[in-house]
């Protein structure tokens, strides 16, 4: 299966009993930097864990500069870009879900997790959405050629 890779900020999104916690790739809590993603993620059932990227679209392309500004260590530096441009969470994977084995879901094949991911996010909608994915090589090549100008880094 091939999926697109955007030029964004890698992030784990964890829905707890009390709220949503967003973690950077290094494990730093960045929830307050991405409240426009954390608030809609409250619609996920507690125990859901997603892996993906926070992406900011600006004028039809991914704005990596805006993503970097939002991911800044200083919350004050992140607020101005957040007020101008909202983010999208492009989910690659679902690592846990209470209705699909909890944390044991991560050990299941990706093809099974992908079905759960698409199903779970269909009920939520934007700004939380699964990345595009296909098993068709020609479609993947077409995406590679047509999505690069929009800031999509590549196809996995």
NUKEVEX-471737 format. One line per field, with one value per atom (N, C-alpha, C): residue number from 1; residue in one letter; x, y, z. Coordinates in steps of 0.001 Angstrom, whole numbers, plus 500000, padded with zeros to 6 digits. Atoms other than C-alpha are relative to their C-alpha. Layout:
% residues N
num <- NUM | ...
residu <- a | ...
px <- X | ...
py <- Y | ...
pz <- Z | ...
% end
This chain:
% residues 156
num <- 1 | 1 | 1 | 2 | 2 | 2 | 3 | 3 | 3 | 4 | 4 | 4 | 5 | 5 | 5 | 6 | 6 | 6 | 7 | 7 | 7 | 8 | 8 | 8 | 9 | 9 | 9 | 10 | 10 | 10 | 11 | 11 | 11 | 12 | 12 | 12 | 13 | 13 | 13 | 14 | 14 | 14 | 15 | 15 | 15 | 16 | 16 | 16 | 17 | 17 | 17 | 18 | 18 | 18 | 19 | 19 | 19 | 20 | 20 | 20 | 21 | 21 | 21 | 22 | 22 | 22 | 23 | 23 | 23 | 24 | 24 | 24 | 25 | 25 | 25 | 26 | 26 | 26 | 27 | 27 | 27 | 28 | 28 | 28 | 29 | 29 | 29 | 30 | 30 | 30 | 31 | 31 | 31 | 32 | 32 | 32 | 33 | 33 | 33 | 34 | 34 | 34 | 35 | 35 | 35 | 36 | 36 | 36 | 37 | 37 | 37 | 38 | 38 | 38 | 39 | 39 | 39 | 40 | 40 | 40 | 41 | 41 | 41 | 42 | 42 | 42 | 43 | 43 | 43 | 44 | 44 | 44 | 45 | 45 | 45 | 46 | 46 | 46 | 47 | 47 | 47 | 48 | 48 | 48 | 49 | 49 | 49 | 50 | 50 | 50 | 51 | 51 | 51 | 52 | 52 | 52 | 53 | 53 | 53 | 54 | 54 | 54 | 55 | 55 | 55 | 56 | 56 | 56 | 57 | 57 | 57 | 58 | 58 | 58 | 59 | 59 | 59 | 60 | 60 | 60 | 61 | 61 | 61 | 62 | 62 | 62 | 63 | 63 | 63 | 64 | 64 | 64 | 65 | 65 | 65 | 66 | 66 | 66 | 67 | 67 | 67 | 68 | 68 | 68 | 69 | 69 | 69 | 70 | 70 | 70 | 71 | 71 | 71 | 72 | 72 | 72 | 73 | 73 | 73 | 74 | 74 | 74 | 75 | 75 | 75 | 76 | 76 | 76 | 77 | 77 | 77 | 78 | 78 | 78 | 79 | 79 | 79 | 80 | 80 | 80 | 81 | 81 | 81 | 82 | 82 | 82 | 83 | 83 | 83 | 84 | 84 | 84 | 85 | 85 | 85 | 86 | 86 | 86 | 87 | 87 | 87 | 88 | 88 | 88 | 89 | 89 | 89 | 90 | 90 | 90 | 91 | 91 | 91 | 92 | 92 | 92 | 93 | 93 | 93 | 94 | 94 | 94 | 95 | 95 | 95 | 96 | 96 | 96 | 97 | 97 | 97 | 98 | 98 | 98 | 99 | 99 | 99 | 100 | 100 | 100 | 101 | 101 | 101 | 102 | 102 | 102 | 103 | 103 | 103 | 104 | 104 | 104 | 105 | 105 | 105 | 106 | 106 | 106 | 107 | 107 | 107 | 108 | 108 | 108 | 109 | 109 | 109 | 110 | 110 | 110 | 111 | 111 | 111 | 112 | 112 | 112 | 113 | 113 | 113 | 114 | 114 | 114 | 115 | 115 | 115 | 116 | 116 | 116 | 117 | 117 | 117 | 118 | 118 | 118 | 119 | 119 | 119 | 120 | 120 | 120 | 121 | 121 | 121 | 122 | 122 | 122 | 123 | 123 | 123 | 124 | 124 | 124 | 125 | 125 | 125 | 126 | 126 | 126 | 127 | 127 | 127 | 128 | 128 | 128 | 129 | 129 | 129 | 130 | 130 | 130 | 131 | 131 | 131 | 132 | 132 | 132 | 133 | 133 | 133 | 134 | 134 | 134 | 135 | 135 | 135 | 136 | 136 | 136 | 137 | 137 | 137 | 138 | 138 | 138 | 139 | 139 | 139 | 140 | 140 | 140 | 141 | 141 | 141 | 142 | 142 | 142 | 143 | 143 | 143 | 144 | 144 | 144 | 145 | 145 | 145 | 146 | 146 | 146 | 147 | 147 | 147 | 148 | 148 | 148 | 149 | 149 | 149 | 150 | 150 | 150 | 151 | 151 | 151 | 152 | 152 | 152 | 153 | 153 | 153 | 154 | 154 | 154 | 155 | 155 | 155 | 156 | 156 | 156
residu <- x | x | x | x | x | x | x | x | x | x | x | x | x | x | x | x | x | x | x | x | x | x | x | x | x | x | x | x | x | x | x | x | x | x | x | x | x | x | x | x | x | x | x | x | x | x | x | x | x | x | x | x | x | x | x | x | x | x | x | x | x | x | x | x | x | x | x | x | x | x | x | x | x | x | x | x | x | x | x | x | x | x | x | x | x | x | x | x | x | x | x | x | x | x | x | x | x | x | x | x | x | x | x | x | x | x | x | x | x | x | x | x | x | x | x | x | x | x | x | x | x | x | x | x | x | x | x | x | x | x | x | x | x | x | x | x | x | x | x | x | x | x | x | x | x | x | x | x | x | x | x | x | x | x | x | x | x | x | x | x | x | x | x | x | x | x | x | x | x | x | x | x | x | x | x | x | x | x | x | x | x | x | x | x | x | x | x | x | x | x | x | x | x | x | x | x | x | x | x | x | x | x | x | x | x | x | x | x | x | x | x | x | x | x | x | x | x | x | x | x | x | x | x | x | x | x | x | x | x | x | x | x | x | x | x | x | x | x | x | x | x | x | x | x | x | x | x | x | x | x | x | x | x | x | x | x | x | x | x | x | x | x | x | x | x | x | x | x | x | x | x | x | x | x | x | x | x | x | x | x | x | x | x | x | x | x | x | x | x | x | x | x | x | x | x | x | x | x | x | x | x | x | x | x | x | x | x | x | x | x | x | x | x | x | x | x | x | x | x | x | x | x | x | x | x | x | x | x | x | x | x | x | x | x | x | x | x | x | x | x | x | x | x | x | x | x | x | x | x | x | x | x | x | x | x | x | x | x | x | x | x | x | x | x | x | x | x | x | x | x | x | x | x | x | x | x | x | x | x | x | x | x | x | x | x | x | x | x | x | x | x | x | x | x | x | x | x | x | x | x | x | x | x | x | x | x | x | x | x | x | x | x | x | x | x | x | x | x | x | x | x | x | x | x | x | x | x | x | x | x | x | x | x | x | x | x | x | x | x | x | x | x | x | x | x | x | x | x | x | x | x | x | x | x | x | x | x | x | x | x | x | x | x | x | x | x | x | x
px <- 500852 | 500000 | 500899 | 499270 | 501313 | 499162 | 500683 | 500464 | 500855 | 499240 | 501412 | 500634 | 499239 | 503933 | 500086 | 499982 | 503399 | 501174 | 498911 | 505974 | 499421 | 500642 | 504543 | 500779 | 499424 | 505215 | 499474 | 500393 | 505185 | 499447 | 500651 | 502846 | 499151 | 500890 | 501210 | 498859 | 501179 | 497681 | 499338 | 500541 | 496402 | 498749 | 501249 | 492780 | 499943 | 500055 | 492705 | 498586 | 501297 | 489773 | 499720 | 500155 | 490403 | 500109 | 499800 | 491257 | 500826 | 499135 | 493745 | 501403 | 498590 | 497532 | 500676 | 499227 | 499691 | 501475 | 498577 | 503316 | 500793 | 499095 | 506134 | 500771 | 499186 | 508485 | 500970 | 499059 | 510841 | 499315 | 500735 | 508087 | 499561 | 500399 | 507567 | 498494 | 501430 | 503955 | 499817 | 500199 | 502799 | 498516 | 501451 | 499039 | 499625 | 500382 | 498842 | 500389 | 499606 | 500567 | 499015 | 500861 | 497949 | 498566 | 501352 | 494636 | 498944 | 500960 | 492894 | 499898 | 500083 | 493629 | 499523 | 500361 | 493224 | 498502 | 501433 | 489698 | 499143 | 500811 | 488199 | 500318 | 499627 | 490108 | 499260 | 500820 | 487896 | 498841 | 501074 | 485318 | 500440 | 499505 | 487553 | 499688 | 500224 | 486799 | 501292 | 498810 | 489170 | 500692 | 499203 | 491984 | 500473 | 499561 | 492499 | 501359 | 498683 | 496077 | 500235 | 499733 | 496870 | 501444 | 498669 | 500214 | 499823 | 500150 | 500454 | 500816 | 499308 | 501514 | 499010 | 500733 | 500207 | 500503 | 499684 | 500090 | 499220 | 500682 | 499263 | 499990 | 500188 | 497847 | 499845 | 500061 | 498310 | 500047 | 500033 | 497252 | 500131 | 499979 | 496885 | 501268 | 498777 | 500324 | 500268 | 499594 | 501804 | 501000 | 499134 | 503417 | 500855 | 499137 | 506326 | 500523 | 499580 | 507469 | 498974 | 501066 | 504099 | 499967 | 499946 | 504376 | 501133 | 498868 | 507818 | 499712 | 500329 | 506551 | 499036 | 500964 | 503661 | 500669 | 499319 | 506027 | 501091 | 498953 | 508317 | 499883 | 500039 | 509305 | 499212 | 500693 | 507853 | 498539 | 501422 | 504066 | 499652 | 500263 | 504092 | 500327 | 499615 | 505908 | 499068 | 500910 | 503394 | 498612 | 501374 | 500255 | 499693 | 500279 | 500581 | 499713 | 500330 | 500805 | 498701 | 501224 | 498000 | 498763 | 501136 | 495726 | 499750 | 500129 | 496403 | 499585 | 500207 | 496372 | 499697 | 500348 | 494593 | 500728 | 499268 | 496126 | 499050 | 500655 | 495084 | 500873 | 499243 | 496086 | 499860 | 499958 | 497083 | 500453 | 499711 | 496885 | 500513 | 499423 | 499111 | 499436 | 500240 | 498101 | 499176 | 500661 | 495922 | 500726 | 499178 | 498016 | 499211 | 500860 | 495247 | 498588 | 501413 | 491459 | 499227 | 500686 | 489140 | 499072 | 500904 | 486772 | 500715 | 499229 | 489575 | 501237 | 498909 | 491747 | 500880 | 499191 | 493068 | 501408 | 498595 | 496872 | 500462 | 499621 | 497010 | 499801 | 500228 | 495829 | 501319 | 498717 | 499402 | 500735 | 499318 | 500566 | 499329 | 500706 | 498007 | 500583 | 499449 | 498950 | 499462 | 500392 | 498862 | 498711 | 501219 | 496149 | 498753 | 501122 | 493829 | 499876 | 500024 | 494816 | 499507 | 500435 | 494228 | 498474 | 501465 | 490616 | 499401 | 500466 | 490129 | 500207 | 499687 | 491814 | 498975 | 500941 | 489602 | 498606 | 501322 | 486476 | 499872 | 500034 | 487300 | 499974 | 499925 | 488181 | 498845 | 501167 | 485178 | 498911 | 501008 | 482984 | 500377 | 499518 | 485102 | 500073 | 499818 | 486078 | 501090 | 498955 | 488413 | 499780 | 498626 | 490665 | 500779 | 499328 | 491462 | 499627 | 500304 | 491789 | 501144 | 498925 | 493676 | 500730 | 499269 | 496408 | 499411 | 500403 | 495619 | 500795 | 499294 | 496506 | 499416 | 500422 | 496361 | 500921 | 499169 | 497623 | 500334 | 499799 | 497632 | 501247 | 498735 | 501133 | 499794 | 500230 | 499855 | 499399 | 500582 | 497753 | 501071 | 498924 | 500734 | 500954 | 499120 | 502912 | 499340 | 500728 | 500240 | 499995 | 499957 | 500044 | 501383 | 498628 | 503826 | 500256 | 499773 | 503859 | 499126 | 500924 | 500828 | 499973 | 500090 | 501078 | 501276 | 498752 | 504741 | 499928 | 500074 | 504031 | 499168 | 500827 | 501559 | 500723 | 499236 | 504263 | 499977 | 499970 | 503721 | 501396 | 498606 | 507188 | 500217 | 499796 | 506657 | 498928 | 500923 | 504896 | 500741 | 499407 | 505581 | 499425
py <- 498832 | 500000 | 501233 | 498748 | 503453 | 501112 | 498849 | 506640 | 501234 | 498778 | 510266 | 500513 | 499440 | 512041 | 501497 | 498544 | 515757 | 500568 | 499311 | 518253 | 500687 | 499488 | 518674 | 499681 | 500237 | 518236 | 498659 | 501338 | 514577 | 500085 | 499864 | 514133 | 498766 | 501014 | 511467 | 500748 | 499393 | 512419 | 498925 | 500991 | 510603 | 500569 | 499614 | 510864 | 499258 | 500593 | 510264 | 500144 | 499828 | 510091 | 501477 | 498598 | 513741 | 500999 | 499046 | 515280 | 499416 | 500400 | 515156 | 500491 | 499611 | 515186 | 499775 | 500084 | 515897 | 499964 | 500171 | 514745 | 500188 | 499880 | 515758 | 498693 | 501189 | 513183 | 499724 | 500158 | 513793 | 499693 | 500297 | 513163 | 501231 | 498756 | 516811 | 500196 | 499705 | 517707 | 501330 | 498804 | 520213 | 500323 | 499826 | 520215 | 501469 | 498586 | 523952 | 500687 | 499446 | 524640 | 499620 | 500570 | 522646 | 499825 | 500105 | 523356 | 499843 | 500158 | 523560 | 498547 | 501440 | 519823 | 499257 | 500665 | 518875 | 500090 | 499835 | 520270 | 499040 | 500974 | 518262 | 498553 | 501366 | 515198 | 499541 | 500388 | 515280 | 499108 | 500862 | 513531 | 498535 | 501378 | 510433 | 499333 | 500665 | 507795 | 499957 | 500122 | 507796 | 498662 | 501188 | 505317 | 499926 | 499963 | 506258 | 500684 | 499410 | 506948 | 500011 | 499841 | 508314 | 500434 | 499567 | 508766 | 500726 | 499242 | 511448 | 501270 | 498722 | 514943 | 501147 | 498739 | 518396 | 500733 | 499362 | 520157 | 501304 | 498728 | 523753 | 500303 | 499660 | 524540 | 501508 | 498561 | 528062 | 500233 | 499750 | 529012 | 498747 | 501236 | 525406 | 499186 | 500779 | 524251 | 499881 | 500171 | 522968 | 501101 | 498901 | 525869 | 499494 | 500577 | 524250 | 501066 | 498910 | 527629 | 500252 | 499820 | 528020 | 498824 | 501178 | 524469 | 500153 | 499822 | 525216 | 501069 | 498940 | 528430 | 499489 | 500549 | 526556 | 499012 | 501003 | 523872 | 500603 | 499329 | 526458 | 499654 | 500313 | 525686 | 501035 | 498943 | 529015 | 500073 | 499917 | 529052 | 501382 | 498647 | 532823 | 500104 | 499966 | 532336 | 499165 | 500873 | 529639 | 500616 | 499467 | 531695 | 500838 | 499130 | 534236 | 499188 | 500807 | 531631 | 499207 | 500766 | 529637 | 500857 | 499102 | 532674 | 500245 | 499731 | 533123 | 498790 | 501192 | 529572 | 498780 | 501193 | 526528 | 498784 | 501209 | 523080 | 498870 | 501265 | 519715 | 498897 | 501153 | 516428 | 498886 | 501061 | 513943 | 498719 | 501210 | 510596 | 498883 | 501153 | 507751 | 498700 | 501277 | 505152 | 500222 | 500042 | 504288 | 498932 | 500902 | 502714 | 499345 | 500569 | 502103 | 500536 | 499597 | 502189 | 499067 | 500836 | 500978 | 498939 | 500970 | 499182 | 498977 | 500883 | 497388 | 499446 | 500653 | 495780 | 500923 | 499070 | 498899 | 500121 | 499886 | 499041 | 498829 | 501170 | 495562 | 500241 | 499683 | 497151 | 500247 | 499665 | 498330 | 498775 | 501228 | 494702 | 499367 | 500565 | 493980 | 500549 | 499527 | 494314 | 501386 | 498638 | 497818 | 500018 | 500006 | 496860 | 499971 | 500026 | 496085 | 501331 | 498711 | 499257 | 501107 | 498984 | 501303 | 500027 | 500068 | 500117 | 500676 | 499375 | 501143 | 501512 | 498573 | 504517 | 500735 | 499356 | 505371 | 500043 | 500068 | 504253 | 500996 | 499107 | 506178 | 501459 | 498598 | 509404 | 500423 | 499646 | 509235 | 500620 | 499465 | 509939 | 501394 | 498707 | 512999 | 501025 | 499080 | 514592 | 501021 | 498986 | 517520 | 500843 | 500002 | 518739 | 498711 | 501284 | 515149 | 499095 | 500843 | 512952 | 499041 | 500933 | 509897 | 500483 | 499695 | 510350 | 499154 | 500798 | 509173 | 498699 | 501280 | 505530 | 499193 | 500862 | 503084 | 498794 | 501164 | 499646 | 499960 | 499942 | 500631 | 500829 | 499330 | 501512 | 501209 | 498882 | 503727 | 501204 | 498912 | 505770 | 500654 | 499460 | 506156 | 500863 | 499212 | 507360 | 501312 | 498780 | 509832 | 500980 | 499138 | 511173 | 500618 | 499513 | 511462 | 501179 | 498944 | 513573 | 501232 | 498871 | 515744 | 500671 | 499426 | 516276 | 500707 | 499351 | 517333 | 501522 | 498537 | 520930 | 500592 | 499530 | 521168 | 499857 | 500137 | 520346 | 498609 | 501385 | 516605 | 499470 | 500398 | 515184 | 498745 | 501236 | 511809 | 498977 | 501109 | 508478 | 498920 | 501071 | 505803 | 498672
pz <- 500000 | 500000 | 500000 | 500068 | 499114 | 500603 | 499419 | 500994 | 499762 | 500236 | 500497 | 501281 | 498888 | 502771 | 499789 | 500104 | 503345 | 500775 | 499331 | 504519 | 501232 | 498801 | 508014 | 501259 | 498677 | 511724 | 500518 | 499550 | 512799 | 501414 | 498716 | 515721 | 500334 | 499450 | 517857 | 500685 | 499400 | 518848 | 500856 | 499060 | 521962 | 500669 | 499339 | 523122 | 501320 | 498664 | 526881 | 500549 | 499336 | 529289 | 500258 | 499606 | 530156 | 498856 | 501088 | 526791 | 498882 | 501103 | 523945 | 500311 | 499846 | 524146 | 498658 | 501233 | 521092 | 500364 | 499732 | 521144 | 498712 | 501139 | 518816 | 499835 | 500274 | 517316 | 501142 | 498896 | 520264 | 501319 | 498785 | 522804 | 500780 | 499337 | 523745 | 499822 | 500082 | 524556 | 499290 | 500831 | 521918 | 499807 | 500140 | 522464 | 499859 | 500012 | 523151 | 498690 | 501294 | 519797 | 498886 | 501043 | 517883 | 500502 | 499448 | 519627 | 498904 | 501096 | 516239 | 499541 | 500248 | 515977 | 501249 | 498748 | 519636 | 500283 | 499711 | 519938 | 499173 | 500743 | 517032 | 500366 | 499611 | 518270 | 501257 | 498847 | 521382 | 499564 | 500507 | 519156 | 499894 | 500019 | 519109 | 501331 | 498715 | 521738 | 500822 | 499153 | 524734 | 499751 | 500276 | 524156 | 498562 | 501396 | 520500 | 499913 | 500239 | 519403 | 498491 | 501426 | 515931 | 499793 | 500424 | 514182 | 498676 | 501233 | 511521 | 500001 | 500136 | 510587 | 500067 | 500052 | 511285 | 498766 | 501272 | 507928 | 499926 | 500209 | 507076 | 498513 | 501409 | 503651 | 499895 | 500222 | 502332 | 498495 | 501437 | 498817 | 499158 | 500772 | 497679 | 500122 | 499782 | 498862 | 501501 | 498612 | 502107 | 500336 | 499554 | 503982 | 501155 | 498973 | 505830 | 500953 | 499113 | 507189 | 501093 | 499007 | 508911 | 500970 | 499135 | 510241 | 501004 | 499100 | 511677 | 501045 | 499048 | 513262 | 501064 | 499040 | 514883 | 500947 | 499181 | 516179 | 500871 | 499229 | 517800 | 501483 | 498568 | 521404 | 500812 | 499279 | 522521 | 499551 | 500334 | 522689 | 499455 | 500504 | 522159 | 498511 | 501417 | 518826 | 499133 | 500748 | 517802 | 499834 | 500021 | 518487 | 498767 | 501157 | 515663 | 498742 | 501184 | 512867 | 500174 | 499746 | 514510 | 499758 | 500207 | 514364 | 498512 | 501445 | 510615 | 499188 | 500829 | 509289 | 500875 | 499229 | 510681 | 499415 | 500380 | 510524 | 499627 | 500320 | 509146 | 500585 | 499514 | 510745 | 498976 | 501005 | 508045 | 500697 | 499225 | 509851 | 499101 | 500707 | 508642 | 500549 | 499335 | 511180 | 501265 | 498698 | 514156 | 500806 | 499188 | 516916 | 501119 | 498960 | 519453 | 499793 | 500066 | 519513 | 500929 | 499012 | 522280 | 499407 | 500614 | 519895 | 499120 | 500892 | 518026 | 500704 | 499277 | 520692 | 500813 | 499202 | 522434 | 499451 | 500398 | 522382 | 499132 | 500802 | 520778 | 498509 | 501412 | 517519 | 499270 | 500633 | 516827 | 499481 | 500438 | 516425 | 498783 | 501159 | 513692 | 498707 | 501282 | 510004 | 499643 | 500374 | 508556 | 499196 | 500817 | 506078 | 500885 | 499058 | 509011 | 500732 | 499291 | 510884 | 499080 | 500969 | 507725 | 499905 | 500048 | 507567 | 501240 | 498756 | 511213 | 499926 | 500102 | 510577 | 499142 | 500923 | 507617 | 500617 | 499387 | 509471 | 501159 | 498834 | 512659 | 499570 | 500404 | 510857 | 499099 | 500818 | 508504 | 500862 | 499092 | 511513 | 500514 | 499482 | 512434 | 498871 | 501126 | 509116 | 500261 | 499857 | 508541 | 501258 | 500478 | 509956 | 500266 | 499793 | 510986 | 498838 | 501156 | 507931 | 499720 | 500357 | 506729 | 498748 | 501225 | 504149 | 498874 | 501161 | 500648 | 499995 | 500099 | 500109 | 498851 | 501104 | 497244 | 499918 | 500296 | 496264 | 498512 | 501440 | 492588 | 499667 | 500318 | 491301 | 499100 | 500921 | 488462 | 500724 | 499216 | 490883 | 500863 | 499163 | 493212 | 499174 | 500873 | 490323 | 499581 | 500351 | 489272 | 501175 | 498813 | 492835 | 500152 | 499847 | 492957 | 499065 | 500991 | 489811 | 500228 | 499907 | 490540 | 501369 | 498661 | 494304 | 500456 | 499594 | 494546 | 499953 | 500021 | 493435 | 501135 | 498883 | 496314 | 501343 | 498761 | 498886 | 500573 | 499549 | 499176 | 499698 | 500131 | 499803 | 499163 | 500737 | 498274 | 500300 | 499832 | 498268 | 500774 | 499190 | 500878 | 499596
% end
